[in-house]
Amino acid sequence: MVFGDMEDSYNYLPRWLQALQESLPGTIVEYVTQPVVVNGVADNSWHILERVFWAFKPCIDGFNYYKPIIQVDGTFLTGKYHGTLLTTISQYGNQNIFLLAFVIVEGEIKKAMIWFFQLLRANVTPQPNVCLITGRGSAILSALQSPDVCWEAHGLQSMFCIQQHSASNFNKKFKNAELKRQLINMGMYIP
């Protein structure tokens, strides 16, 4: 009730993003919208959010002091508004995670992934020798290999995490949380 319904929250998003940038100068916010089409005609007074990227300035600055490893993971949004929420994390010395950037895209499609990786590389990980760990989705693979992204051409490395995916598939078959935990621990390497 405090924030209204989904439409109200959605309509306040541009103002919230602007307030975010004003309260944390240097915070990166990028979003893409499209006008609503009514009877085949674009109505520029109403827009639909296609995707949004944000990274808090303290997180961007903090990444310089943590392990040069970034992991990207996502979850599907359910409810009235669909899409995919991607989080980008790193890890610091005592094995805790450190959030770097967030993105909501219309789905794991090549165009959206290219947009995301370009913003990530330009704003969060401009230094060389950063290792990116992602899933092996076809949109992610083709985006990373795209000339628009060229992740590895910029001295950055990428690898694919199959550990969590394998553990989830394992758990679907055997339905044993303890065995799943042990499988994850077997695949974990912490220097």
C-alpha positions as CSV (number, residue, x, y, z in Angstrom):
1,M,0.0,0.0,0.0
2,V,2.9,2.4,0.7
3,F,4.4,2.0,-2.8
4,G,1.1,1.6,-4.7
5,D,0.4,-1.1,-7.2
6,M,2.8,-2.5,-9.9
7,E,1.9,0.3,-12.4
8,D,2.7,3.0,-9.8
9,S,6.0,1.4,-8.9
10,Y,6.9,1.1,-12.6
11,N,6.0,4.7,-13.2
12,Y,8.1,5.9,-10.3
13,L,11.2,4.0,-11.5
14,P,12.8,6.9,-13.6
15,R,12.4,9.2,-10.5
16,W,13.9,6.5,-8.2
17,L,16.9,6.0,-10.5
18,Q,17.4,9.8,-10.7
19,A,17.3,10.0,-6.9
20,L,19.7,7.2,-6.7
21,Q,22.2,9.1,-8.8
22,E,21.7,12.3,-6.9
23,S,22.2,10.6,-3.5
24,L,25.2,8.6,-4.6
25,P,27.1,10.8,-7.2
26,G,29.0,8.7,-9.7
27,T,26.4,5.9,-9.6
28,I,25.9,4.6,-13.1
29,V,22.3,4.2,-14.4
30,E,21.3,3.4,-17.9
31,Y,17.9,2.4,-19.2
32,V,16.2,1.8,-22.5
33,T,12.5,2.4,-23.1
34,Q,10.2,2.2,-26.1
35,P,6.9,4.1,-26.7
36,V,3.7,2.2,-26.3
37,V,2.1,1.3,-29.6
38,V,-1.7,1.8,-29.8
39,N,-3.5,0.6,-33.0
40,G,-0.1,0.5,-34.8
41,V,0.8,4.1,-33.8
42,A,3.6,4.9,-31.3
43,D,2.3,7.0,-28.3
44,N,5.3,8.9,-27.0
45,S,3.5,9.9,-23.8
46,W,3.8,6.4,-22.5
47,H,6.9,4.2,-22.5
48,I,7.7,0.6,-21.8
49,L,10.9,-0.3,-19.9
50,E,13.0,-2.6,-22.0
51,R,16.1,-2.8,-19.8
52,V,17.8,-1.0,-16.9
53,F,21.4,-1.2,-15.6
54,W,22.7,0.3,-12.4
55,A,25.9,0.1,-10.4
56,F,26.5,2.0,-7.2
57,K,29.5,4.3,-7.1
58,P,30.9,2.8,-3.8
59,C,30.6,-0.7,-5.3
60,I,32.5,0.4,-8.5
61,D,35.2,2.0,-6.4
62,G,35.4,-1.0,-4.0
63,F,35.9,-3.5,-6.8
64,N,39.5,-2.1,-7.2
65,Y,40.3,-3.7,-3.8
66,Y,38.8,-7.1,-4.3
67,K,39.6,-10.3,-6.3
68,P,39.5,-9.5,-10.1
69,I,36.8,-12.1,-10.6
70,I,33.2,-11.3,-11.5
71,Q,30.3,-13.7,-11.5
72,V,27.1,-13.0,-13.3
73,D,24.0,-14.9,-12.3
74,G,20.4,-14.3,-13.2
75,T,16.8,-15.2,-12.2
76,F,13.6,-14.9,-14.2
77,L,11.1,-12.3,-13.0
78,T,7.6,-13.6,-12.6
79,G,4.3,-11.8,-12.1
80,K,2.8,-9.2,-14.3
81,Y,6.2,-7.9,-15.6
82,H,8.6,-10.5,-17.0
83,G,12.2,-10.3,-17.7
84,T,15.5,-11.4,-16.2
85,L,17.3,-9.8,-13.2
86,L,21.1,-10.3,-13.5
87,T,23.4,-9.6,-10.6
88,T,27.1,-9.1,-10.9
89,I,29.2,-10.0,-7.9
90,S,32.8,-10.3,-6.8
91,Q,34.4,-11.7,-3.7
92,Y,36.7,-10.2,-1.1
93,G,39.4,-11.7,1.1
94,N,37.2,-13.5,3.7
95,Q,35.1,-15.2,1.0
96,N,32.1,-12.9,1.3
97,I,30.4,-11.6,-1.8
98,F,30.4,-8.0,-3.0
99,L,27.7,-6.7,-5.2
100,L,28.8,-4.8,-8.2
101,A,26.0,-4.1,-10.7
102,F,22.4,-5.0,-11.4
103,V,20.5,-5.2,-14.6
104,I,16.9,-6.0,-15.6
105,V,16.6,-7.1,-19.2
106,E,13.7,-8.3,-21.3
107,G,15.3,-11.8,-21.3
108,E,18.6,-13.5,-22.0
109,I,18.7,-12.5,-25.6
110,K,21.9,-11.6,-27.5
111,K,20.9,-7.9,-28.0
112,A,20.3,-7.4,-24.2
113,M,23.4,-9.3,-23.2
114,I,25.6,-7.2,-25.5
115,W,24.1,-4.1,-24.0
116,F,24.8,-5.4,-20.5
117,F,28.3,-6.6,-21.1
118,Q,29.3,-3.3,-22.8
119,L,28.1,-1.3,-19.8
120,L,29.7,-3.7,-17.3
121,R,33.1,-3.5,-19.1
122,A,33.0,0.2,-19.6
123,N,31.8,1.2,-16.1
124,V,32.7,-1.5,-13.6
125,T,35.6,-3.5,-15.0
126,P,37.8,-1.2,-17.2
127,Q,41.0,-2.6,-15.8
128,P,42.6,-5.7,-17.5
129,N,43.0,-9.2,-16.1
130,V,39.4,-9.5,-14.8
131,C,37.9,-13.0,-15.0
132,L,34.2,-13.2,-15.8
133,I,32.3,-16.3,-14.8
134,T,28.9,-16.8,-16.4
135,G,26.5,-19.6,-17.4
136,R,26.8,-21.1,-20.8
137,G,23.6,-19.7,-22.3
138,S,23.7,-19.3,-26.0
139,A,22.9,-15.5,-25.8
140,I,25.7,-15.0,-23.2
141,L,28.2,-16.9,-25.4
142,S,27.4,-15.0,-28.6
143,A,27.3,-11.7,-26.7
144,L,30.8,-12.2,-25.3
145,Q,32.1,-13.2,-28.7
146,S,30.4,-10.3,-30.4
147,P,32.6,-7.6,-31.9
148,D,30.5,-5.1,-29.9
149,V,31.7,-6.7,-26.7
150,C,35.1,-8.5,-27.4
151,W,35.5,-9.3,-23.8
152,E,38.7,-11.3,-24.2
153,A,40.2,-8.8,-26.8
154,H,40.3,-6.3,-24.0
155,G,42.7,-8.4,-21.8
156,L,39.8,-9.8,-19.9
157,Q,39.1,-13.5,-19.4
158,S,35.9,-15.5,-19.3
159,M,35.0,-18.9,-18.1
160,F,31.8,-20.8,-17.5
161,C,30.3,-22.0,-14.2
162,I,28.6,-25.3,-14.5
163,Q,28.9,-26.2,-10.9
164,Q,25.6,-24.7,-9.6
165,H,23.7,-25.8,-12.7
166,S,25.0,-29.4,-12.4
167,A,24.2,-29.4,-8.7
168,S,20.6,-28.2,-9.4
169,N,20.1,-30.9,-12.0
170,F,21.6,-33.5,-9.6
171,N,19.2,-32.4,-6.9
172,K,16.2,-32.6,-9.3
173,K,17.0,-36.3,-9.9
174,F,18.1,-37.4,-6.3
175,K,16.2,-34.8,-4.2
176,N,18.8,-34.7,-1.5
177,A,19.9,-31.3,-0.2
178,E,22.9,-32.7,1.7
179,L,24.3,-34.6,-1.4
180,K,23.8,-31.4,-3.5
181,R,25.8,-29.4,-0.9
182,Q,28.6,-32.0,-1.0
183,L,28.6,-31.9,-4.8
184,I,29.0,-28.1,-4.7
185,N,31.8,-28.3,-2.1
186,M,33.7,-30.8,-4.3
187,G,33.8,-28.4,-7.1
188,M,34.7,-25.3,-5.1
189,Y,38.2,-24.0,-5.3
190,I,39.1,-21.2,-2.9
191,P,42.8,-20.0,-3.1
